[in-house]
Amino acid sequence: MIACLQTFSCMQGKKGVWIKLPRHLIGLAETAVKEGFWFHHAEKDYLMLVYWIPKEDNTLPFNASHRVSIAAFVINHKKEVLVVQEKTGRTKGKGIWKFPTGVVNEGEYIHDGSVREVKEETGVDTEFVQVLAFRQTHKTFFEKSNLFFVCMLKPLSFEINAQESEIEAAQWMPWEEYTNQPFVQNHELLRYMTDICSAKTNGDYEGFTTIPVSEHDQQGNLYFNSRDLLPRH
């Protein structure tokens, strides 16, 4: 089989071979692996295998390497911030108040995901304002990298209805009380986040707003500093 692939590659200029096995043919994976294929990625209804033919370095694209998560900074006109205590995770049972956080779903934009997570965890309706900052880390969930976006949102409602399955408690907390928590003061990332959020609230910092853009028939969103960009469009 491999010899045939190598001959075919010379004739057709092909370098890589992909095999997409649906679930009902998964038994063929063992045979493919014995022939030199390796697993590239798996989804709920198929397994993808790949084989690199030439002796030169492999240039096939890797599987998706990142997931996207958000933290939501929601502050009201009283300078109270929306915070939660979680029922699971590292902060469980420690009395720590934190921003609502979560993972952006497949096919979901960052700004939509931040609004959804706040609604799910607290019952509060919000409007996306800006991405204030983001952090990249590696070797996290399932050994993947993570892009963590700090988003500012404007509250559209104020009554709290905490999510029973994941949230122990939720409340509007004075900003100073939140920032004075030892957990926040002793956590480098959270100190940076509070500095950025404070500067934004005081008008001394500008984050990234969003605008829909299209390219090659694909619709997406561009996040940019609209305040400092000259109006050309």
Backbone hydrogen bonds in HBPLUS format (Angstrom, degrees):
<---DONOR---> <-ACCEPTOR-->    atom                        ^
c    i                          cat <-CA-CA->   ^        H-A-AA   ^      H-
h    n   atom  resd res      DA  || num        DHA   H-A  angle D-A-AA Bond
n    s   type  num  typ     dist DA aas  dist angle  dist       angle   num
A0005-LEU N   A0001-MET O   3.00 MM   4  6.34 151.9  2.08 148.1 156.1     1
A0006-GLN N   A0002-ILE O   2.94 MM   4  6.23 157.2  1.99 153.1 158.9     2
A0007-THR N   A0003-ALA O   3.04 MM   4  6.25 155.2  2.10 145.3 151.8     3
A0008-PHE N   A0004-CYS O   2.88 MM   4  6.07 159.3  1.93 147.9 154.1     4
A0009-SER N   A0005-LEU O   2.85 MM   4  6.05 152.3  1.93 147.0 154.5     5
A0010-CYS N   A0006-GLN O   3.17 MM   4  6.42 152.7  2.25 142.5 148.3     6
A0011-MET N   A0007-THR O   3.16 MM   4  6.44 150.8  2.25 145.7 153.4     7
A0012-GLN N   A0008-PHE O   2.88 MM   4  5.96 158.5  1.92 156.0 161.5     8
A0013-GLY N   A0009-SER O   2.77 MM   4  5.13 131.6  2.00 138.1 144.8     9
A0053-ILE N   A0015-LYS O   2.77 MM  38  5.23 172.6  1.78 167.5 167.2    10
A0017-VAL N   A0051-TYR O   2.87 MM  34  5.15 156.1  1.93 150.7 157.8    11
A0051-TYR N   A0017-VAL O   2.86 MM  34  5.15 143.0  2.00 146.8 155.2    12
A0019-ILE N   A0049-LEU O   2.85 MM  30  5.06 166.6  1.86 142.5 144.3    13
A0049-LEU N   A0019-ILE O   2.79 MM  30  5.06 166.0  1.81 151.3 156.2    14
A0021-LEU N   A0047-LEU O   2.78 MM  26  5.12 165.4  1.80 164.4 159.3    15
A0047-LEU N   A0021-LEU O   2.84 MM  26  5.12 152.9  1.91 141.4 150.1    16
A0025-LEU N   A0022-PRO O   2.94 MM   3  5.53 161.0  1.98 120.5 126.9    17
A0026-ILE N   A0023-ARG O   3.27 MM   3  5.17 164.0  2.30 111.7 110.4    18
A0028-LEU N   A0025-LEU O   3.01 MM   3  5.89 170.2  2.02 127.3 130.3    19
A0029-ALA N   A0026-ILE O   3.06 MM   3  5.60 165.6  2.08 117.2 121.9    20
A0032-ALA N   A0028-LEU O   3.07 MM   4  6.38 161.4  2.11 154.7 160.2    21
A0033-VAL N   A0029-ALA O   2.93 MM   4  6.15 159.3  1.98 154.9 159.9    22
A0034-LYS N   A0030-GLU O   3.09 MM   4  6.29 154.7  2.16 144.4 151.0    23
A0035-GLU N   A0031-THR O   3.18 MM   4  6.45 132.4  2.42 138.6 150.9    24
A0035-GLU N   A0032-ALA O   3.08 MM   3  5.10 133.0  2.31  95.4 108.5    25
A0037-PHE N   A0032-ALA O   3.07 MM   5  5.50 158.8  2.12 147.5 140.8    26
A0036-GLY N   A0033-VAL O   3.00 MM   3  5.17 163.0  2.03 109.0 113.1    27
A0038-TRP N   A0050-VAL O   3.01 MM  12  5.59 156.0  2.06 148.9 155.0    28
A0050-VAL N   A0038-TRP O   2.92 MM  12  5.59 153.0  2.00 151.4 159.8    29
A0040-HIS N   A0048-MET O   2.86 MM   8  5.55 171.8  1.86 153.6 151.9    30
A0048-MET N   A0041-HIS O   2.86 MM   7  5.39 170.3  1.87 172.7 172.8    31
A0043-GLU N   A0046-TYR O   2.95 MM   3  5.39 169.1  1.96 156.7 160.3    32
A0145-SER N   A0065-SER O   2.83 MM  80  5.95 163.2  1.86 172.8 167.2    33
A0067-ARG N   A0145-SER O   3.02 MM  78  6.54 141.5  2.17 144.0 152.6    34
A0147-LEU N   A0067-ARG O   2.98 MM  80  6.35 160.0  2.02 160.1 166.6    35
A0104-VAL N   A0068-VAL O   2.88 MM  36  5.62 162.8  1.91 144.5 150.4    36
A0069-SER N   A0147-LEU O   2.87 MM  78  6.20 165.8  1.89 155.7 159.0    37
A0149-PHE N   A0069-SER O   2.83 MM  80  6.25 164.2  1.86 152.2 150.9    38
A0070-ILE N   A0102-GLY O   2.82 MM  32  5.57 158.3  1.87 157.2 163.5    39
A0102-GLY N   A0070-ILE O   3.09 MM  32  5.57 144.7  2.22 148.6 151.3    40
A0071-ALA N   A0149-PHE O   2.86 MM  78  6.28 147.0  1.97 155.4 156.1    41
A0151-CYS N   A0071-ALA O   2.85 MM  80  6.08 172.5  1.85 177.7 178.5    42
A0072-ALA N   A0100-PRO O   2.87 MM  28  5.46 161.5  1.91 163.6 168.3    43
A0073-PHE N   A0151-CYS O   2.70 MM  78  5.93 176.6  1.71 171.1 172.3    44
A0153-LEU N   A0073-PHE O   2.92 MM  80  6.09 161.7  1.95 149.6 150.7    45
A0082-LEU N   A0074-VAL O   2.89 MM   8  5.48 155.5  1.95 158.5 165.8    46
A0076-ASN N   A0080-GLU O   2.93 MM   4  5.51 157.1  1.98 151.8 157.6    47
A0079-LYS N   A0076-ASN O   3.05 MM   3  5.43 156.9  2.11 118.5 120.7    48
A0175-TRP N   A0079-LYS O   3.07 MM  96  6.02 155.2  2.13 165.0 158.2    49
A0081-VAL N   A0173-MET O   2.70 MM  92  5.26 154.7  1.76 157.0 149.6    50
A0173-MET N   A0081-VAL O   2.89 MM  92  5.26 171.7  1.89 147.2 147.5    51
A0083-VAL N   A0171-GLN O   2.99 MM  88  5.68 170.5  1.99 168.6 171.6    52
A0171-GLN N   A0083-VAL O   3.02 MM  88  5.68 156.5  2.08 152.8 158.2    53
A0084-VAL N   A0098-LYS O   2.80 MM  14  5.43 155.8  1.86 151.0 158.6    54
A0098-LYS N   A0084-VAL O   2.97 MM  14  5.43 160.1  2.01 147.7 153.6    55
A0085-GLN N   A0169-ALA O   2.82 MM  84  5.19 150.3  1.91 151.5 150.9    56
A0168-GLU N   A0085-GLN O   2.69 MM  83  5.31 144.8  1.81 143.7 153.8    57
A0169-ALA N   A0085-GLN O   3.39 MM  84  5.19 155.3  2.46 130.6 133.0    58
A0087-LYS N   A0166-GLU O   2.81 MM  79  5.26 166.0  1.83 146.9 143.8    59
A0092-LYS N   A0089-GLY O   3.30 MM   3  5.58 165.5  2.32 110.8 114.8    60
A0094-LYS N   A0091-THR O   3.27 MM   3  5.64 161.6  2.31 136.0 132.4    61
A0108-GLU N   A0105-ASN O   3.10 MM   3  5.28 152.1  2.18 133.4 129.6    62
A0113-GLY N   A0109-TYR O   2.84 MM   4  6.07 157.5  1.89 156.0 163.4    63
A0114-SER N   A0110-ILE O   3.00 MM   4  6.25 152.2  2.08 151.7 158.1    64
A0115-VAL N   A0111-HIS O   3.31 MM   4  6.50 159.4  2.36 140.4 145.1    65
A0116-ARG N   A0112-ASP O   2.97 MM   4  6.20 162.2  2.00 151.1 156.3    66
A0117-GLU N   A0113-GLY O   2.93 MM   4  6.07 165.3  1.95 150.3 153.9    67
A0118-VAL N   A0114-SER O   3.19 MM   4  6.35 163.8  2.22 146.8 150.5    68
A0119-LYS N   A0115-VAL O   3.12 MM   4  6.32 163.1  2.15 148.3 153.2    69
A0120-GLU N   A0116-ARG O   2.85 MM   4  6.08 163.2  1.87 158.0 162.7    70
A0121-GLU N   A0117-GLU O   2.95 MM   4  6.05 166.5  1.97 152.9 156.1    71
A0122-THR N   A0118-VAL O   2.92 MM   4  5.77 156.8  1.97 149.4 155.5    72
A0123-GLY N   A0119-LYS O   2.82 MM   4  4.44 138.5  1.99 117.5 128.2    73
A0163-GLN N   A0121-GLU O   3.05 MM  42  4.85 156.4  2.11 124.5 123.6    74
A0161-ASN N   A0122-THR O   2.65 MM  39  5.28 167.3  1.66 146.9 147.9    75
A0156-LEU N   A0125-ASP O   2.70 MM  31  5.21 173.7  1.70 144.0 142.1    76
A0127-GLU N   A0154-LYS O   2.77 MM  27  5.02 143.0  1.91 139.2 151.7    77
A0154-LYS N   A0127-GLU O   2.75 MM  27  5.02 166.7  1.77 151.0 152.3    78
A0129-VAL N   A0152-MET O   2.85 MM  23  5.42 153.1  1.92 158.1 152.4    79
A0130-GLN N   A0152-MET O   3.29 MM  22  5.27 153.4  2.37 129.7 136.8    80
A0152-MET N   A0130-GLN O   2.76 MM  22  5.27 167.7  1.78 162.2 166.7    81
A0131-VAL N   A0208-PHE O   2.83 MM  77  4.93 160.9  1.86 138.3 142.4    82
A0208-PHE N   A0131-VAL O   2.76 MM  77  4.93 159.7  1.80 141.4 148.5    83
A0132-LEU N   A0150-VAL O   2.74 MM  18  5.56 157.6  1.79 160.8 168.5    84
A0150-VAL N   A0133-ALA O   2.82 MM  17  5.29 172.6  1.83 153.8 156.4    85
A0135-ARG N   A0148-PHE O   2.85 MM  13  5.08 149.9  1.94 136.7 146.3    86
A0148-PHE N   A0135-ARG O   2.81 MM  13  5.08 170.1  1.82 156.8 160.0    87
A0137-THR N   A0146-ASN O   2.98 MM   9  5.27 156.4  2.04 147.3 154.8    88
A0146-ASN N   A0137-THR O   2.81 MM   9  5.27 158.9  1.85 143.4 147.6    89
A0140-THR N   A0144-LYS O   2.72 MM   4  5.42 173.2  1.72 156.6 158.0    90
A0143-GLU N   A0140-THR O   3.06 MM   3  5.00 144.6  2.19 132.7 122.4    91
A0144-LYS N   A0141-PHE O   2.95 MM   3  5.56 165.7  1.97 121.1 125.8    92
A0167-ILE N   A0163-GLN O   2.96 MM   4  5.30 151.3  2.05 146.7 155.0    93
A0177-GLU N   A0174-PRO O   3.00 MM   3  5.33 120.5  2.36 105.7 120.5    94
A0178-TYR N   A0174-PRO O   3.11 MM   4  6.50 154.9  2.18 155.4 163.0    95
A0179-THR N   A0175-TRP O   3.00 MM   4  6.28 171.0  2.00 158.2 159.6    96
A0180-ASN N   A0176-GLU O   2.99 MM   4  6.01 138.7  2.16 141.8 151.8    97
A0181-GLN N   A0178-TYR O   3.23 MM   3  5.73 167.7  2.24 115.3 118.7    98
A0184-VAL N   A0181-GLN O   2.97 MM   3  5.31 125.0  2.29 107.3 120.8    99
A0185-GLN N   A0181-GLN O   2.98 MM   4  6.29 166.9  2.00 159.9 163.8   100
A0186-ASN N   A0182-PRO O   2.90 MM   4  5.90 146.9  2.01 148.7 155.6   101
A0187-HIS N   A0184-VAL O   3.29 MM   3  5.27 166.5  2.31 106.3 110.1   102
A0191-ARG N   A0187-HIS O   2.94 MM   4  6.20 149.8  2.03 156.4 166.0   103
A0192-TYR N   A0188-GLU O   3.11 MM   4  6.41 162.2  2.15 153.0 156.8   104
A0193-MET N   A0189-LEU O   2.92 MM   4  6.19 158.4  1.96 148.6 155.5   105
A0194-THR N   A0190-LEU O   2.88 MM   4  6.07 159.5  1.93 147.8 152.2   106
A0195-ASP N   A0191-ARG O   3.02 MM   4  6.22 155.6  2.08 146.3 153.1   107
A0196-ILE N   A0192-TYR O   2.95 MM   4  6.19 161.0  1.99 153.7 158.5   108
A0197-CYS N   A0193-MET O   2.88 MM   4  6.08 165.0  1.91 151.8 156.3   109
A0198-SER N   A0194-THR O   2.89 MM   4  5.92 157.6  1.94 144.2 150.5   110
A0199-ALA N   A0195-ASP O   2.98 MM   4  6.14 161.2  2.01 145.8 151.0   111
A0200-LYS N   A0196-ILE O   2.93 MM   4  6.17 155.0  2.00 148.9 155.9   112
A0201-THR N   A0197-CYS O   2.96 MM   4  6.16 160.3  2.00 147.2 152.4   113
A0202-ASN N   A0198-SER O   2.97 MM   4  6.20 147.4  2.08 147.3 156.2   114
A0204-ASP N   A0199-ALA O   2.77 MM   5  4.95 149.7  1.86 161.1 155.2   115
A0203-GLY N   A0200-LYS O   3.11 MM   3  5.13 158.8  2.15 103.6 109.9   116
A0209-THR N   A0224-PHE O   2.83 MM  15  5.50 139.9  1.99 159.1 147.7   117
A0224-PHE N   A0209-THR O   2.91 MM  15  5.50 146.5  2.03 142.1 152.4   118
A0211-ILE N   A0222-LEU O   2.98 MM  11  5.36 142.9  2.12 139.8 151.5   119
A0222-LEU N   A0211-ILE O   2.90 MM  11  5.36 170.5  1.91 154.0 153.8   120
A0213-VAL N   A0220-GLY O   2.93 MM   7  5.42 162.2  1.97 130.1 135.5   121
A0220-GLY N   A0213-VAL O   2.79 MM   7  5.42 157.7  1.84 171.9 177.5   122
A0215-GLU N   A0218-GLN O   2.89 MM   3  5.22 153.0  1.97 142.2 150.3   123
A0218-GLN N   A0215-GLU O   2.90 MM   3  5.22 153.2  1.97 110.7 119.7   124
